């Protein structure tokens, strides 16, 4: 008996240091979302995962600019970006954080 093909799809993890822009969406997330939808329409088992990249100097720099801690920046932009994906109809099966 053949086991069904299974697919794990991911996209680049966005830094949690600012809001997403059209370049992020068009370059990384929309193509992956389209591919996942295509696979599912064909009846394939596909899991779509992504998450916030919470490491890097860009987060520290943004925290200094906003006068808050790096953790506050991470929390703020993780939620903002997660909401942006939802409003655009890009639905990850898992959208997590690199700290967890």
N, CA, C and O atoms as a printed pandas DataFrame, in Angstrom:
     atom_number atom_name residue_name chain_id  residue_number  x_coord  y_coord  z_coord
0              1         N          UNK        A               1    0.840   -1.180    0.000
1              2        CA          UNK        A               1    0.000    0.000    0.000
2              3         C          UNK        A               1    0.889    1.249    0.000
3              4         O          UNK        A               1    1.799    1.374    0.819
4              5         N          UNK        A               2    0.620    2.147   -0.906
5              6        CA          UNK        A               2    1.376    3.391   -0.974
6              7         C          UNK        A               2    0.837    4.395    0.024
7              8         O          UNK        A               2   -0.374    4.572    0.161
8              9         N          UNK        A               3    1.758    5.050    0.721
9             10        CA          UNK        A               3    1.309    6.106    1.630
10            11         C          UNK        A               3    1.143    7.396    0.834
11            12         O          UNK        A               3    1.878    7.632   -0.124
12            13         N          UNK        A               4    0.189    8.225    1.222
13            14        CA          UNK        A               4   -0.054    9.464    0.475
14            15         C          UNK        A               4    1.128   10.427    0.608
15            16         O          UNK        A               4    1.837   10.446    1.614
16            17         N          UNK        A               5    1.307   11.219   -0.442
17            18        CA          UNK        A               5    2.354   12.242   -0.375
18            19         C          UNK        A               5    1.956   13.303    0.631
19            20         O          UNK        A               5    0.788   13.676    0.737
20            21         N          UNK        A               6    2.940   13.779    1.362
21            22        CA          UNK        A               6    2.700   14.838    2.338
22            23         C          UNK        A               6    3.672   15.975    2.030
23            24         O          UNK        A               6    4.811   15.744    1.626
24            25         N          UNK        A               7    3.206   17.193    2.227
25            26        CA          UNK        A               7    4.008   18.365    1.916
26            27         C          UNK        A               7    4.096   19.278    3.129
27            28         O          UNK        A               7    3.108   19.520    3.823
28            29         N          UNK        A               8    5.300   19.776    3.365
29            30        CA          UNK        A               8    5.529   20.796    4.382
30            31         C          UNK        A               8    6.018   22.033    3.650
31            32         O          UNK        A               8    7.082   22.016    3.031
32            33         N          UNK        A               9    5.243   23.101    3.721
33            34        CA          UNK        A               9    5.563   24.343    3.022
34            35         C          UNK        A               9    5.862   25.412    4.061
35            36         O          UNK        A               9    5.140   25.555    5.048
36            37         N          UNK        A              10    6.930   26.159    3.829
37            38        CA          UNK        A              10    7.244   27.284    4.694
38            39         C          UNK        A              10    7.695   28.451    3.826
39            40         O          UNK        A              10    7.922   28.304    2.625
40            41         N          UNK        A              11    7.817   29.593    4.451
41            42        CA          UNK        A              11    8.292   30.793    3.767
42            43         C          UNK        A              11    9.298   31.465    4.693
43            44         O          UNK        A              11    9.391   31.125    5.873
44            45         N          UNK        A              12   10.040   32.405    4.162
45            46        CA          UNK        A              12   11.029   33.119    4.973
46            47         C          UNK        A              12   10.374   33.672    6.235
47            48         O          UNK        A              12    9.262   34.199    6.191
48            49         N          UNK        A              13   11.068   33.546    7.345
49            50        CA          UNK        A              13   10.526   34.062    8.603
50            51         C          UNK        A              13   10.724   35.571    8.655
51            52         O          UNK        A              13   11.858   36.041    8.564
52            53         N          UNK        A              14    9.648   36.343    8.798
53            54        CA          UNK        A              14    9.815   37.795    8.858
54            55         C          UNK        A              14   10.422   38.221   10.192
55            56         O          UNK        A              14   10.048   37.706   11.246
56            57         N          UNK        A              15   11.361   39.163   10.138
57            58        CA          UNK        A              15   11.878   39.745   11.374
58            59         C          UNK        A              15   10.742   40.454   12.094
59            60         O          UNK        A              15    9.894   41.087   11.465
60            61         N          UNK        A              16   10.733   40.344   13.398
61            62        CA          UNK        A              16    9.709   41.018   14.208
62            63         C          UNK        A              16   10.222   42.399   14.595
63            64         O          UNK        A              16   10.317   42.726   15.778
64            65         N          UNK        A              17   10.557   43.217   13.577
65            66        CA          UNK        A              17   11.081   44.553   13.847
66            67         C          UNK        A              17   10.338   45.654   13.103
67            68         O          UNK        A              17   10.748   46.814   13.149
68            69         N          UNK        A              18    9.260   45.311   12.425
69            70        CA          UNK        A              18    8.492   46.318   11.712
70            71         C          UNK        A              18    7.347   45.666   10.965
71            72         O          UNK        A              18    7.273   44.441   10.863
72            73         N          UNK        A              19    6.450   46.496   10.440
73            74        CA          UNK        A              19    5.298   45.951    9.712
74            75         C          UNK        A              19    5.715   45.364    8.364
75            76         O          UNK        A              19    6.724   45.757    7.778
76            77         N          UNK        A              20    4.926   44.431    7.901
77            78        CA          UNK        A              20    5.147   43.851    6.580
78            79         C          UNK        A              20    4.785   44.867    5.505
79            80         O          UNK        A              20    3.923   45.720    5.715
80            81         N          UNK        A              21    5.445   44.774    4.350
81            82        CA          UNK        A              21    5.093   45.625    3.218
82            83         C          UNK        A              21    4.814   44.744    2.003
83            84         O          UNK        A              21    4.975   43.526    2.066
84            85         N          UNK        A              22    4.404   45.346    0.924
85            86        CA          UNK        A              22    3.981   44.598   -0.262
86            87         C          UNK        A              22    5.103   43.707   -0.810
87            88         O          UNK        A              22    4.836   42.639   -1.360
88            89         N          UNK        A              23    6.340   44.142   -0.662
89            90        CA          UNK        A              23    7.465   43.326   -1.111
90            91         C          UNK        A              23    7.576   42.023   -0.343
91            92         O          UNK        A              23    7.849   40.970   -0.920
92            93         N          UNK        A              24    7.362   42.100    0.973
93            94        CA          UNK        A              24    7.360   40.871    1.776
94            95         C          UNK        A              24    6.266   39.927    1.276
95            96         O          UNK        A              24    6.507   38.749    1.013
96            97         N          UNK        A              25    5.073   40.473    1.154
97            98        CA          UNK        A              25    3.913   39.648    0.800
98            99         C          UNK        A              25    4.096   39.020   -0.577
99           100         O          UNK        A              25    3.965   37.806   -0.735
100          101         N          UNK        A              26    4.401   39.853   -1.574
101          102        CA          UNK        A              26    4.515   39.363   -2.951
102          103         C          UNK        A              26    5.723   38.459   -3.152
103          104         O          UNK        A              26    5.683   37.538   -3.968
104          105         N          UNK        A              27    6.792   38.715   -2.415
105          106        CA          UNK        A              27    8.024   37.971   -2.630
106          107         C          UNK        A              27    8.096   36.620   -1.956
107          108         O          UNK        A              27    8.687   35.687   -2.500
108          109         N          UNK        A              28    7.505   36.500   -0.783
109          110        CA          UNK        A              28    7.687   35.262   -0.019
110          111         C          UNK        A              28    6.385   34.558    0.338
111          112         O          UNK        A              28    6.284   33.338    0.209
112          113         N          UNK        A              29    5.404   35.306    0.781
113          114        CA          UNK        A              29    4.237   34.675    1.410
114          115         C          UNK        A              29    3.114   34.352    0.434
115          116         O          UNK        A              29    2.486   33.300    0.551
116          117         N          UNK        A              30    2.852   35.218   -0.510
117          118        CA          UNK        A              30    1.797   34.950   -1.487
118          119         C          UNK        A              30    2.127   33.735   -2.365
119          120         O          UNK        A              30    1.261   32.882   -2.559
120          121         N          UNK        A              31    3.352   33.628   -2.901
121          122        CA          UNK        A              31    3.651   32.431   -3.695
122          123         C          UNK        A              31    3.499   31.130   -2.897
123          124         O          UNK        A              31    2.972   30.142   -3.410
124          125         N          UNK        A              32    3.955   31.133   -1.661
125          126        CA          UNK        A              32    3.821   29.927   -0.832
126          127         C          UNK        A              32    2.356   29.626   -0.549
127          128         O          UNK        A              32    1.941   28.467   -0.576
128          129         N          UNK        A              33    1.572   30.664   -0.277
129          130        CA          UNK        A              33    0.144   30.486   -0.010
130          131         C          UNK        A              33   -0.569   29.910   -1.236
131          132         O          UNK        A              33   -1.404   29.014   -1.111
132          133         N          UNK        A              34   -0.238   30.421   -2.402
133          134        CA          UNK        A              34   -0.843   29.916   -3.642
134          135         C          UNK        A              34   -0.488   28.445   -3.843
135          136         O          UNK        A              34   -1.344   27.643   -4.218
136          137         N          UNK        A              35    0.756   28.095   -3.596
137          138        CA          UNK        A              35    1.179   26.705   -3.762
138          139         C          UNK        A              35    0.443   25.778   -2.794
139          140         O          UNK        A              35    0.009   24.694   -3.183
140          141         N          UNK        A              36    0.303   26.195   -1.548
141          142        CA          UNK        A              36   -0.426   25.387   -0.560
142          143         C          UNK        A              36   -1.875   25.201   -0.998
143          144         O          UNK        A              36   -2.412   24.096   -0.917
144          145         N          UNK        A              37   -2.504   26.265   -1.456
145          146        CA          UNK        A              37   -3.896   26.167   -1.922
146          147         C          UNK        A              37   -4.010   25.208   -3.109
147          148         O          UNK        A              37   -4.942   24.408   -3.187
148          149         N          UNK        A              38   -3.058   25.299   -4.020
149          150        CA          UNK        A              38   -3.034   24.410   -5.182
150          151         C          UNK        A              38   -2.942   22.948   -4.744
151          152         O          UNK        A              38   -3.704   22.102   -5.213
152          153         N          UNK        A              39   -2.009   22.661   -3.847
153          154        CA          UNK        A              39   -1.849   21.286   -3.362
154          155         C          UNK        A              39   -3.127   20.776   -2.712
155          156         O          UNK        A              39   -3.545   19.642   -2.950
156          157         N          UNK        A              40   -3.736   21.606   -1.902
157          158        CA          UNK        A              40   -4.955   21.189   -1.203
158          159         C          UNK        A              40   -6.117   20.978   -2.171
159          160         O          UNK        A              40   -6.933   20.075   -1.982
160          161         N          UNK        A              41   -6.189   21.816   -3.209
161          162        CA          UNK        A              41   -7.233   21.615   -4.221
162          163         C          UNK        A              41   -7.064   20.278   -4.935
163          164         O          UNK        A              41   -8.045   19.672   -5.368
164          165         N          UNK        A              42   -5.834   19.825   -5.055
165          166        CA          UNK        A              42   -5.552   18.522   -5.660
166          167         C          UNK        A              42   -5.759   17.383   -4.671
167          168         O          UNK        A              42   -5.586   16.215   -5.021
168          169         N          UNK        A              43   -6.129   17.716   -3.436
169          170        CA          UNK        A              43   -6.359   16.688   -2.432
170          171         C          UNK        A              43   -5.115   16.236   -1.690
171          172         O          UNK        A              43   -5.135   15.218   -0.998
172          173         N          UNK        A              44   -4.036   16.987   -1.833
173          174        CA          UNK        A              44   -2.788   16.632   -1.162
174          175         C          UNK        A              44   -2.805   17.086    0.303
175          176         O          UNK        A              44   -3.489   18.041    0.669
176          177         N          UNK        A              45   -2.050   16.388    1.106
177          178        CA          UNK        A              45   -1.880   16.732    2.517
178          179         C          UNK        A              45   -0.742   17.744    2.611
179          180         O          UNK        A              45    0.422   17.388    2.428
180          181         N          UNK        A              46   -1.072   18.999    2.895
181          182        CA          UNK        A              46   -0.069   20.062    2.954
182          183         C          UNK        A              46   -0.202   20.831    4.263
183          184         O          UNK        A              46   -1.303   21.171    4.694
184          185         N          UNK        A              47    0.935   21.095    4.878
185          186        CA          UNK        A              47    0.982   21.886    6.105
186          187         C          UNK        A              47    1.808   23.132    5.808
187          188         O          UNK        A              47    2.904   23.043    5.255
188          189         N          UNK        A              48    1.275   24.292    6.179
189          190        CA          UNK        A              48    1.892   25.587    5.893
190          191         C          UNK        A              48    2.335   26.208    7.211
191          192         O          UNK        A              48    1.504   26.555    8.050
192          193         N          UNK        A              49    3.656   26.347    7.392
193          194        CA          UNK        A              49    4.182   26.876    8.651
194          195         C          UNK        A              49    5.071   28.087    8.417
195          196         O          UNK        A              49    5.714   28.224    7.376
196          197         N          UNK        A              50    5.087   28.953    9.408
197          198        CA          UNK        A              50    5.929   30.140    9.373
198          199         C          UNK        A              50    6.014   30.675   10.799
199          200         O          UNK        A              50    5.480   30.067   11.726
200          201         N          UNK        A              51    6.671   31.789   10.971
201          202        CA          UNK        A              51    6.753   32.395   12.288
202          203         C          UNK        A              51    7.661   33.600   12.268
203          204         O          UNK        A              51    8.338   33.869   11.276
204          205         N          UNK        A              52    7.672   34.312   13.354
205          206        CA          UNK        A              52    8.501   35.507   13.475
206          207         C          UNK        A              52    9.932   35.146   13.848
207          208         O          UNK        A              52   10.168   34.339   14.747
208          209         N          UNK        A              53   10.884   35.754   13.146
209          210        CA          UNK        A              53   12.292   35.628   13.514
210          211         C          UNK        A              53   12.557   36.677   14.586
211          212         O          UNK        A              53   12.504   37.877   14.317
212          213         N          UNK        A              54   12.836   36.229   15.777
213          214        CA          UNK        A              54   12.980   37.130   16.924
214          215         C          UNK        A              54   14.434   37.408   17.284
215          216         O          UNK        A              54   14.714   37.880   18.386
216          217         N          UNK        A              55   15.349   37.127   16.387
217          218        CA          UNK        A              55   16.768   37.318   16.676
218          219         C          UNK        A              55   17.372   38.250   15.635
219          220         O          UNK        A              55   17.008   38.193   14.461
220          221         N          UNK        A              56   18.283   39.097   16.057
221          222        CA          UNK        A              56   18.985   39.944   15.112
222          223         C          UNK        A              56   19.109   41.380   15.567
223          224         O          UNK        A              56   18.326   41.875   16.377
224          225         N          UNK        A              57   20.109   42.023   15.025
225          226        CA          UNK        A              57   20.407   43.408   15.372
226          227         C          UNK        A              57   19.277   44.345   14.964
227          228         O          UNK        A              57   19.055   45.362   15.620
228          229         N          UNK        A              58   18.563   44.019   13.894
229          230        CA          UNK        A              58   17.475   44.891   13.430
230          231         C          UNK        A              58   16.434   45.123   14.524
231          232         O          UNK        A              58   15.845   46.201   14.599
232          233         N          UNK        A              59   16.210   44.134   15.356
233          234        CA          UNK        A              59   15.240   44.270   16.449
234          235         C          UNK        A              59   15.773   45.226   17.507
235          236         O          UNK        A              59   15.036   46.074   18.010
236          237         N          UNK        A              60   17.040   45.091   17.842
237          238        CA          UNK        A              60   17.658   45.978   18.833
238          239         C          UNK        A              60   17.649   47.425   18.346
239          240         O          UNK        A              60   17.363   48.342   19.115
240          241         N          UNK        A              61   17.960   47.622   17.079
241          242        CA          UNK        A              61   17.958   48.977   16.504
242          243         C          UNK        A              61   16.559   49.576   16.557
243          244         O          UNK        A              61   16.398   50.735   16.939
244          245         N          UNK        A              62   15.546   48.803   16.180
245          246        CA          UNK        A              62   14.168   49.298   16.215
246          247         C          UNK        A              62   13.738   49.620   17.639
247          248         O          UNK        A              62   13.031   50.602   17.864
248          249         N          UNK        A              63   14.153   48.814   18.591
249          250        CA          UNK        A              63   13.819   49.068   19.998
250          251         C          UNK        A              63   14.408   50.399   20.453
251          252         O          UNK        A              63   13.743   51.166   21.150
252          253         N          UNK        A              64   15.640   50.673   20.066
253          254        CA          UNK        A              64   16.256   51.961   20.424
254          255         C          UNK        A              64   15.494   53.116   19.786
255          256         O          UNK        A              64   15.261   54.139   20.430
256          257         N          UNK        A              65   15.102   52.956   18.516
257          258        CA          UNK        A              65   14.352   54.008   17.821
258          259         C          UNK        A              65   13.030   54.303   18.511
259          260         O          UNK        A              65   12.619   55.459   18.607
260          261         N          UNK        A              66   12.358   53.247   18.995
261          262        CA          UNK        A              66   11.046   53.416   19.617
262          263         C          UNK        A              66   11.130   53.629   21.125
263          264         O          UNK        A              66   10.110   53.859   21.776
264          265         N          UNK        A              67   12.329   53.556   21.680
265          266        CA          UNK        A              67   12.505   53.789   23.108
266          267         C          UNK        A              67   11.889   52.721   23.996
267          268         O          UNK        A              67   11.398   53.017   25.085
268          269         N          UNK        A              68   11.915   51.482   23.531
269          270        CA          UNK        A              68   11.351   50.366   24.295
270          271         C          UNK        A              68   12.360   49.213   24.294
271          272         O          UNK        A              68   13.427   49.312   23.689
272          273         N          UNK        A              69   12.015   48.137   24.966
273          274        CA          UNK        A              69   12.906   46.978   25.007
274          275         C          UNK        A              69   12.767   46.147   23.729
275          276         O          UNK        A              69   11.742   46.208   23.049
276          277         N          UNK        A              70   13.800   45.374   23.410
277          278        CA          UNK        A              70   13.675   44.474   22.264
278          279         C          UNK        A              70   12.486   43.515   22.392
279          280         O          UNK        A              70   11.830   43.217   21.394
280          281         N          UNK        A              71   12.202   43.034   23.593
281          282        CA          UNK        A              71   11.072   42.120   23.773
282          283         C          UNK        A              71    9.747   42.803   23.439
283          284         O          UNK        A              71    8.850   42.176   22.876
284          285         N          UNK        A              72    9.622   44.084   23.782
285          286        CA          UNK        A              72    8.395   44.816   23.442
286          287         C          UNK        A              72    8.242   44.949   21.928
287          288         O          UNK        A              72    7.132   44.853   21.403
288          289         N          UNK        A              73    9.350   45.169   21.230
289          290        CA          UNK        A              73    9.319   45.244   19.762
290          291         C          UNK        A              73    8.891   43.900   19.180
291          292         O          UNK        A              73    8.034   43.836   18.299
292          293         N          UNK        A              74    9.494   42.838   19.680
293          294        CA          UNK        A              74    9.169   41.491   19.205
294          295         C          UNK        A              74    7.685   41.195   19.389
295          296         O          UNK        A              74    7.017   40.736   18.463
296          297         N          UNK        A              75    7.179   41.458   20.581
297          298        CA          UNK        A              75    5.766   41.176   20.870
298          299         C          UNK        A              75    4.842   42.006   19.986
299          300         O          UNK        A              75    3.858   41.499   19.447
300          301         N          UNK        A              76    5.169   43.283   19.846
301          302        CA          UNK        A              76    4.339   44.194   19.053
302          303         C          UNK        A              76    4.264   43.753   17.586
303          304         O          UNK        A              76    3.174   43.620   17.030
304          305         N          UNK        A              77    5.419   43.529   16.969
305          306        CA          UNK        A              77    5.424   43.243   15.537
306          307         C          UNK        A              77    5.055   41.800   15.215
307          308         O          UNK        A              77    4.583   41.522   14.112
308          309         N          UNK        A              78    5.257   40.887   16.141
309          310        CA          UNK        A              78    4.762   39.523   15.918
310          311         C          UNK        A              78    3.241   39.555   15.769
311          312         O          UNK        A              78    2.689   38.976   14.834
312          313         N          UNK        A              79    2.578   40.231   16.692
313          314        CA          UNK        A              79    1.110   40.303   16.645
314          315         C          UNK        A              79    0.629   41.100   15.438
315          316         O          UNK        A              79   -0.339   40.713   14.783
316          317         N          UNK        A              80    1.296   42.209   15.141
317          318        CA          UNK        A              80    0.912   43.025   13.986
318          319         C          UNK        A              80    1.039   42.226   12.686
319          320         O          UNK        A              80    0.134   42.243   11.851
320          321         N          UNK        A              81    2.152   41.534   12.521
321          322        CA          UNK        A              81    2.361   40.764   11.295
322          323         C          UNK        A              81    1.412   39.576   11.209
323          324         O          UNK        A              81    0.910   39.255   10.131
324          325         N          UNK        A              82    1.169   38.933   12.323
325          326        CA          UNK        A              82    0.205   37.824   12.359
326          327         C          UNK        A              82   -1.172   38.316   11.912
327          328         O          UNK        A              82   -1.854   37.645   11.138
328          329         N          UNK        A              83   -1.573   39.480   12.400
329          330        CA          UNK        A              83   -2.859   40.072   12.016
330          331         C          UNK        A              83   -2.878   40.445   10.533
331          332         O          UNK        A              83   -3.893   40.264    9.861
332          333         N          UNK        A              84   -1.771   40.959   10.027
333          334        CA          UNK        A              84   -1.683   41.313    8.606
334          335         C          UNK        A              84   -1.906   40.084    7.731
335          336         O          UNK        A              84   -2.659   40.140    6.759
336          337         N          UNK        A              85   -1.256   38.982    8.069
337          338        CA          UNK        A              85   -1.455   37.751    7.305
338          339         C          UNK        A              85   -2.919   37.322    7.331
339          340         O          UNK        A              85   -3.477   36.949    6.299
340          341         N          UNK        A              86   -3.531   37.373    8.490
341          342        CA          UNK        A              86   -4.940   36.976    8.602
342          343         C          UNK        A              86   -5.838   37.862    7.749
343          344         O          UNK        A              86   -6.727   37.366    7.056
344          345         N          UNK        A              87   -5.607   39.186    7.796
345          346        CA          UNK        A              87   -6.434   40.111    7.018
346          347         C          UNK        A              87   -6.254   39.919    5.518
347          348         O          UNK        A              87   -7.169   40.193    4.741
348          349         N          UNK        A              88   -5.079   39.450    5.108
349          350        CA          UNK        A              88   -4.828   39.194    3.689
350          351         C          UNK        A              88   -5.282   37.806    3.257
351          352         O          UNK        A              88   -5.196   37.465    2.077
352          353         N          UNK        A              89   -5.760   37.011    4.195
353          354        CA          UNK        A              89   -6.232   35.673    3.857
354          355         C          UNK        A              89   -5.124   34.647    3.714
355          356         O          UNK        A              89   -5.338   33.572    3.155
356          357         N          UNK        A              90   -3.939   34.975    4.217
357          358        CA          UNK        A              90   -2.830   34.020    4.218
358          359         C          UNK        A              90   -2.897   33.297    5.552
359          360         O          UNK        A              90   -2.578   33.860    6.600
360          361         N          UNK        A              91   -3.314   32.045    5.497
361          362        CA          UNK        A              91   -3.599   31.288    6.721
362          363         C          UNK        A              91   -2.585   30.176    6.921
363          364         O          UNK        A              91   -2.644   29.137    6.262
364          365         N          UNK        A              92   -1.669   30.401    7.823
365          366        CA          UNK        A              92   -0.696   29.372    8.176
366          367         C          UNK        A              92   -1.357   28.364    9.106
367          368         O          UNK        A              92   -2.199   28.724    9.929
368          369         N          UNK        A              93   -0.976   27.116    8.971
369          370        CA          UNK        A              93   -1.433   26.120    9.935
370          371         C          UNK        A              93   -0.751   26.361   11.279
371          372         O          UNK        A              93   -1.333   26.139   12.340
372          373         N          UNK        A              94    0.487   26.817   11.206
373          374        CA          UNK        A              94    1.247   27.174   12.407
374          375         C          UNK        A              94    1.978   28.474   12.109
375          376         O          UNK        A              94    2.710   28.562   11.124
376          377         N          UNK        A              95    1.787   29.487   12.954
377          378        CA          UNK        A              95    2.565   30.722   12.879
378          379         C          UNK        A              95    3.097   30.968   14.278
379          380         O          UNK        A              95    2.365   31.398   15.169
380          381         N          UNK        A              96    4.377   30.692   14.458
381          382        CA          UNK        A              96    4.953   30.717   15.798
382          383         C          UNK        A              96    6.084   31.723   15.878
383          384         O          UNK        A              96    6.171   32.645   15.067
384          385         N          UNK        A              97    6.932   31.540   16.844
385          386        CA          UNK        A              97    8.045   32.449   17.104
386          387         C          UNK        A              97    9.316   31.625   17.296
387          388         O          UNK        A              97    9.261   30.500   17.794
388          389         N          UNK        A              98   10.457   32.184   16.901
389          390        CA          UNK        A              98   11.703   31.435   17.058
390          391         C          UNK        A              98   12.126   31.302   18.513
391          392         O          UNK        A              98   13.022   30.518   18.823
392          393         N          UNK        A              99   11.506   32.045   19.402
393          394        CA          UNK        A              99   11.836   31.935   20.828
394          395         C          UNK        A              99   11.071   30.813   21.513
395          396         O          UNK        A              99   11.337   30.508   22.675
396          397         N          UNK        A             100   10.138   30.202   20.821
397          398        CA          UNK        A             100    9.347   29.155   21.478
398          399         C          UNK        A             100    9.456   27.826   20.764
399          400         O          UNK        A             100    8.850   26.844   21.191
